[in-house]
Amino acid sequence: MPTLVTNGTRMHYVQRGAGAQTIVFAHGLLFSTRMFERQMEAFEDTYRCIAFDFRGQGESEVTASGYDMDTLAADTAGLIAALDAAPCHFVGLSMGGFIGMRLAAQRPELLGSLILLETSAGPEPAGSARRYRIMNVVARFFGFRLLADRVLRILFGQRFLNDPARAAERAWWRAHLLQNDRVGLYRAVEAVCARDGVEQLLEKIAVPTLVIVGDADVATPVEVAQRIHAGVAGSRLAIIPQAGHSATIEEPVAVNAAIAAFLDSLQAPGRESTRSNELEARNANG
């Protein structure tokens, strides 16, 4: 299990591929590196791919403090530097996107491009923060199992939740969520609920940016992604049909194709690439 210590915390990461360019994947709240399995499989033959767990989640250290977004951004900057991954293509989903926007605006030398999935530049809406905090207290003292099904309806869209063919997959992810450390999870959720918005930073983001959102996302709906798209000059927006808040898991073929097309577009002018078509065909064939 590869780990490194940065900004005072031991962080777990996985690395695949050895391409000249690096993609760094940052997961959403409650998840881990595992939510990017299909993306790393798709891109590891061309890119160096790194995914990591935020402190308190996955296999990273559960620290006593440091769960605010600025500290997590410092953790991430330290990891990118320690792994000699800059300038990387940074892929951040939900909470990972909170960090990606901060890095792009404040540490632009670390990023070659930014891909934001299912995320928001605003603070947590008051109503959602109140509900999530109540659920967080229940999970902390009585266990996450009581809330698992309710949380799944926030994290995934109806197509994924209701497809009989994906029952085993749903069960696997439910079990994976139940493995979260109660203390680490409590601290991470509280920090997400208390975070400041970064709308004022969007105009400072100058790296090429792609915003991806599922049209069935109930946690960060399409209009939230559209506001980021409007705020980041020159950004692109991709809407994934029937995907919820965990599009990398729910609709990996469509997500991989959108990422591949974006990365292809960043190549030197006049350089032909069929990478997006290759990936789409590869994923469609399993």
Salt bridges, closest charged atoms under 4 A:
GLU37 OE1 - ARG16 NH2 2.95
GLU37 OE2 - ARG34 NE 3.29
GLU41 OE1 - ARG38 NE 3.95
ASP45 OD1 - ARG275 NH2 2.70
ASP45 OD2 - ARG282 NH1 3.52
ASP53 OD2 - HIS12 ND1 2.84
GLU59 OE2 - HIS12 NE2 3.89
ASP70 OD1 - ARG102 NE 3.62
ASP75 OD2 - ARG55 NE 2.78
GLU109 OE2 - ARG107 NE 2.57
GLU124 OE1 - ARG195 NH1 2.76
ASP149 OD1 - ARG174 NE 3.02
GLU169 OE1 - ARG166 NE 2.92
GLU190 OE2 - ARG133 NH2 3.00
ASP217 OD2 - HIS245 ND1 2.96
GLU251 OE2 - ARG159 NH1 3.62
